[in-house]
Amino acid sequence: MLPPNPFNPGSPVDPSDFVGRVQDLENFKQKLRQTSSGSLANMSVAGGYGIGKTSFLHKCKYIAEQQDALAVYFSLNEMDDLSKETLAKMLIERAQAKVREEVILQKISEKILNALKRIKIKTESGIEISLSGETGDDFPNLHSALTEVWNRLKDIRTAIVFLIDEARVLEKNRAELILYLRAVLEQLQVNKVPVMILPAGKLSITGPSGTGFSPLVRTFPPAILENFNSQETKAFIEKKISQVNLSIKKEVIEKVHKITEGHPFVLTAYLATAYSKLKEGESELRIEYFEAADIEFTNRVLAPFFSRFYDQAGKNNKNILSKMAVHKEGEISLSELSKELRKNSNELSPHLGKLVQEGAIIRTDRGKYKLFHHLLGDYIRGKFQSKIS
């Protein structure tokens, strides 16, 4: 009987299986050391869908815990609207939940948890944020409440690290919540309260200008995650297949990297599909299993992934993507696109900006754009063919 498939596309990689991103992880470690010393340093994690942002956050969480920080991970997924009060409550509640978890594991005294349960934020607007039904201690704002959390933890922890996934909502309304968090961090810095915040998501730093929104960049300098290089792809494959006692030839790894371009989700999905072709008793992931995977890979396995970029796009964006799909390597200039769609550049630019922000295309140079992955082009062309047939 074959071992369970070691490749699970769409799920975060276990920190022990994490490969690559060496410089970005070193940057995180340096900022964590700096924060722990009382000089607060933060960062953000940006990149397209499936690029590994969640896996990166979980690796950072693991590193922070190894350094005796209280590492608090949570996601803002499907939260289209978020107020300062709701965000403040979430941060304190998640810290409290993490402490409760460590009480169960007997890493933190229950006395500390009971103290955190008493924290109540009473804002200037009169809104009361209570974390439990108990009588509590009032704090006028988030930074004073976080200071109280730290005062309870400082003898046993080196810092408090919040890792916030799917954080794009923080940039809404002219990045109001980013500015709010910056103000909170500035106040914490005054008293050297070691709190680090790490938002991750499809953030504006990956937008068409390449500069992002300045409060985000200044307060949360970004680690922009990109595709694996060939060595990272090799390390990832070899690490995963060693867990199920399989081998794979160097030339097969090279082919896999070329087809997937080292995109973590696409890579994992391709490997998972090839693994499913193995027969019991076999010990090598051979080239023929990937060739068998090719038949169904783009139009079936990757369809749910690519659908968000093309099928869910508006009419104008679909027209742009369709034109790009028939160009070599999915690359086109704004002037070519303008000519082929018979629209002026000013009309097209907002749509291109939106497609870049959504991760469907990348801006390779001034006035030049490319599909984020060549297999997206195959998927779109497959849509044309299915309509014809």
C-alpha positions, 0 to 999 in steps of 0.5 A: 500500500502506498504511503499517503500523498506527501504533496498537499496543494493549498495547505501550509507547509509544516515548518520542518518541511519549509525550504528557501526564503533564506534572506527573508527569514534572516530578516525576520530573525533580525527584526525579532531580535531588535524588537526583543531588545526594545527597539520595535521592528516590523515587516509585512509579507506580500505575494500572489496567490499560492506563493507561500505567504501562509507557510512563511508566517507559520515558519516565522511563528515557529522561529518566534516560539523557539526564541520564547516569544508569544507568537499569535497567528490569526487570519482576516480571511473573508473579513470585508469590513473591519473597524479599529475597535474590532481589530483591537478586540481581535488582537487582545482576544487572540493573545488571550487565546494563545496564553490559554493554549500555553496554560493547557500545555503547562507552559504558562501559569493560569494566574496570568490567563486570569489576569488577561481575562480582566482586560477591558478597553474603553475607547474615547468614543465610549465603546467598551471592548470587554473580552469576558463577562467578568468585571475588568480593568479599564484601559483607554486604548489598544496600546495600554491594553497591550502594555498590560498584556506584556507586563503579565508576560515579560518575566517568561517571554521575550516579545509578543509577535502577531502574525496576521494572514489575509491582511489586505482588508487593513489597507481599505479606506486609505489604509486607515487600519495600517495607520492605526497600527502604526500609531499603536506601535509608536506608542508602544515604542515609547515604553519599549514594549516589545510587540511585533506585527507581521501582516501578510496578503495580497498587499498594495506593495505588489501593485503596478507602481512597485512602491506600494502605499507609503505607510505600509512600506515605512511601518511594515517593510515588505518581504515580497515572496516570489517563485522558487529558484531551481535549487529551492524546487530541488530541495522541496521535492527531495525533502518531501519524497524522502518522507515516503522513501521515493527517489527522483532523477535530476532531469525529472526535477529540472523538467518539473521546475521548468513546467511549474516555474517554481510556483509553490502551489503549481509545483505542489499540485503537479507533484501531487498529481504525478504521485497519484499515478504511482503503483504499489511497490514502486520506489521512483517518481518517474518522468512518465507519471508527470507525462500522464499528469500533463493530460489533466493537469491544467484544465482539471487540477489547476482549474479551481486555482486559475478560475479566480483569475479568468472566469471570475474576471470582468469582461474588460479584464477577460479580454485583456487576459485573452489577448495576452494568452495568445502572445508568446509566453503571455507577454504583451506591451501596452501599445500592442494591447491598445492596438489589438483591443482598439482602446486607448492606453488610458482606458486600459491602464486601470484594468491592468492595474487591477489585474496586477493587484489581483496577481493575474499578471505581472508588470515586467517593465514600463508599459510591459505585462506578462501572465503570472504563469504560462499555464494560465495561458494554456488554461485560457486557450483551453477555454477558447477551444472548448467554446469552439468544440 
